[in-house]
């Protein structure tokens, strides 16, 4: 459901808007849907992995980084 919300607003999140503004929009619109009712969840390891995967998918999609591009852990900047 949250992935669908992200895809509906994809042009907004991948546009030329300021990066900080896009980050705030993702936090506001996408994470509110993704984590709706999270305080009542029993979070298993597999669920946590899915949430982390979704989060990384959102950020990489917003930065227009392909999932095949290799990023080192200490990278401070995404490639352009």
C-alpha positions in Angstrom: 0.0 0.0 0.0 2.8 2.4 0.8 4.7 1.5 -2.3 1.5 2.3 -4.3 1.3 5.7 -2.5 4.9 6.4 -3.4 4.3 5.4 -7.1 1.2 7.6 -7.3 3.3 10.6 -6.3 6.5 9.5 -8.1 6.8 12.6 -10.2 6.7 14.7 -7.1 9.4 12.6 -5.4 11.7 12.4 -8.4 11.3 16.0 -9.6 13.7 18.9 -9.4 12.4 20.0 -6.0 14.9 20.5 -3.3 16.2 17.3 -1.8 15.3 18.2 1.7 11.7 19.0 0.6 11.4 15.7 -1.1 12.7 13.9 2.0 10.1 15.6 4.1 7.4 14.7 1.7 8.4 11.0 1.8 8.5 11.1 5.6 5.0 12.7 5.7 3.1 10.9 2.9 4.8 7.6 2.4 5.9 6.6 6.0 2.6 7.6 7.5 0.9 5.0 5.3 3.7 2.4 5.6 3.7 2.6 9.4 0.0 3.0 10.0 -0.9 1.1 13.2 2.8 0.0 13.7 2.5 0.4 17.5 0.2 -2.7 17.5 2.4 -4.9 15.3 4.4 -7.8 16.4 7.6 -7.1 14.5 9.4 -10.2 13.4 12.9 -10.2 11.9 11.5 -10.8 8.4 9.0 -7.9 8.8 11.9 -5.6 9.9 13.9 -6.7 6.9 10.9 -5.9 4.6 10.5 -2.4 6.1 14.2 -1.7 5.7 14.1 -2.9 2.1 11.1 -0.7 1.4 12.8 2.3 3.0 16.0 1.8 0.9 13.8 1.4 -2.2 12.1 4.7 -1.5 15.4 6.6 -1.0 17.1 5.0 -4.0 14.1 5.7 -6.2 13.9 9.3 -5.0 17.6 9.8 -5.8 17.2 8.0 -9.2 19.8 5.3 -8.2 19.4 1.9 -9.9 19.3 -1.1 -7.6 22.2 -2.5 -9.6 24.5 0.5 -8.8 27.0 -0.4 -6.0 27.2 2.0 -3.1 29.9 1.6 -0.5 28.7 1.9 3.1 30.7 5.0 3.8 29.6 6.8 0.7 28.5 10.3 1.6 27.2 11.3 -1.8 25.1 9.4 -4.3 26.4 9.3 -7.9 24.7 11.7 -10.4 
